[in-house]
Amino acid sequence: MFIHPEEIMETIHMISSMNLDIRTVTMGINLRDCAHPDIETFNDNIHEKMTRCASKLVDVADEVEQMYGIPIINKRISVTPIATIAETFTQKEIVSIAKTLDRAANEIGVDFIGGFTALVHKGMTAGDRRLINAIPEALAVTEKVCSSVNVATTKAGINMNAVNLMGKVIKETADLTRDRDGIGCAKLVVFANAPEDNPFMAGAFHGVGETDCVINVGVSGPGVVNSAIRDLDNPDLGEIAECIKKTAFKITRMGEMTGREVSRRLEADFGVVDLSLAPTPEVGDSVAAILEAMGLESCGTHGTTAALALLNDAVKKGGAMASSSVGGLSGAFIPVSEDAGMIEAVKRGSLKLDKLEAMTSVCSVGLDMIAVPGDTSSSTISAIMADEMAIGMINRKTTAVRIIPAPGKMTGDMVEYGGLLGSCPVMPVHKFSSEEFVKKAGRIPAPIQALTN
């Protein structure tokens, strides 16, 4: 890959002044060859393979960071969805697998490990159900394990039995981690159309179509895009889109260069660059700030969905021009707790849950890091998920819900998690019940647009 000197100088400026970074280097590891009917042997196999494959991951990422001068914020691991290889184990034994993943992650030195996952978009096996029921305890007794459950696809429809169950699981997860404001829920995401090569947490897992060991890179640069737009002289929206596209092109090139060097040194396959504008609580490193730079007084006001659609599309186009290895989610994230501008918009009353839901129809993921009152019912949480899954199913896109019913908190309170997870203003939910709808369960059939063969 040829990099022009001028491009190098631009990248240095982006890093030093605009919060450009590699948000994550994530190693995906296949664990299917670890399968064994004895749980102790199974756990030993997992630990051995993880520590063997990823033993140098952190050191190599640090070396590449020093060589290029590009900050690599997180080093992570994703593994084969555990439900696919733990079908015969009891719920207690499945919790022990989570502990093994956590122990290996701590020994390797990574920030998070994803893949405590079940794919139940059309139905649940007995093993799937045991893993899902194990999630609350698994997330309560581990530090770095992240969990995801895919409950819908465009091809299969929405598994409302799983949606109903996940509402209860989220409530139990919050309760078991109530001493930390329900932080377990920050490590749990429910998907429609989950991608198999996503490097971002909490939804990363190593898909069954992947190679044995792969490096996926997540690049982030909301601050870069925000600065580029604000430097324009009274632009129209077409000029803003072109500016975003060119900026995304440069960011993607930097991410692919870094990822390929890490994978070369680790003798692992290079997977994808996920070009997702993932904000942080740092001022200026905000997707909301980008939308406001386009002319909105406050994120959430009328026009926000249109502005976000422009942003998301331009990011994808710029990434696609820069690399043939763009994958994962690649677009704009709107996690409330992790975006200083979103937090302020919620506080001033311009951004509400219904508007966030509308925005998810045009962005990369969905309702992300949303705190709601602790007394919110499981059926309301399930109904919120059902709405979000429907958006993903109908629009043939990934959507997700990472929601925290914050124990003991009411609307307007704040929950503090620190680091990249930031802080959440507790947002109100509708007072009217959805319980009878959720209790009907069954499966919402796949839409007509699923018939593409």
HUHU-V580619 format. One line per field, one symbol per residue. phi: phi as a letter, one per 20 degrees, with the letter a starting at -180 (. if undefined). psi: psi as a letter, one per 20 degrees, with the letter a starting at -180 (. if undefined). burial: 1 if it has 9 or more other ideal C-beta (glycine too) atoms within 8 Angstrom, else 0. Layout:
# HUHU-V580619
phi=???
psi=???
burial=???
This chain:
# HUHU-V580619
phi=.edfgffffffgffffdcmfbefbddeecfdffegafefffgfffffffffffdgdgfffffffgffemdfdfcdccccggfffccgeeffffffffgffgfffffffneebcdpfccdcfdrdeffgfffffeggfgffedddfdcbcedbbffdndefffffffgfffffffffdffclmfgffdccdddlffecfeeeeefbeffeeffbbdddddcagfffgffffefelfeffffffffffffgfffgfffgffffffffeldfeecdeedfefcfffnecfgffffffpefbgofgoffffffgfffffffffffebedfbmdlrdecfffecgffgffffenedcgffgfffffcdfcafcldecgfeffffffffffggfffffffelcfcbccccffgmddgnfddddmmffmcdffdfdfeefdfffffflmcfffffffedf
psi=pppqhhhghgggghghijkprohqopppppjhjipqhphggghggggggghghjhjggggghghghgikopogqprqqrpohhijkhiqrgghhhhgghggggggghhjrgqpqjmqpokhhrprhhghggghigggghhjrhipqqqpoiqrhhibpnhghggghghggghgggikhikkkhhhijpqpqplpqikpiqqjjpqoqijrahpqpqppqqlhhggggggiiqnlqrhhhgghggghghggggggggggghgghghilqqperponpnorrippilphhhghhhijphppirpighgghggggghggggghhhqjkpbcgncpqlpghjohhgghhghijiorghhgghhiijahdboplpprqhjpqhhgghhgggghhhggghjlrprrpnqonopjqrpirqpphrbhhbqpppqqrqiqqjghghhhbbpoqqrhiimi.
burial=000000110111111001111111111111110100001001101110111011001101111110010101011111111111111010001111111111111101010111111111100100111111111111110101111111111101111111111111111111111100111111111111111111111111111001001111111111111111100100100011111111111111111111111110110101111111111110011111111111010111100110111111111111100110111111111111111111111100011110111011101111111111110111111111111111111100011111111110100010101000111111111000011001000011011001000
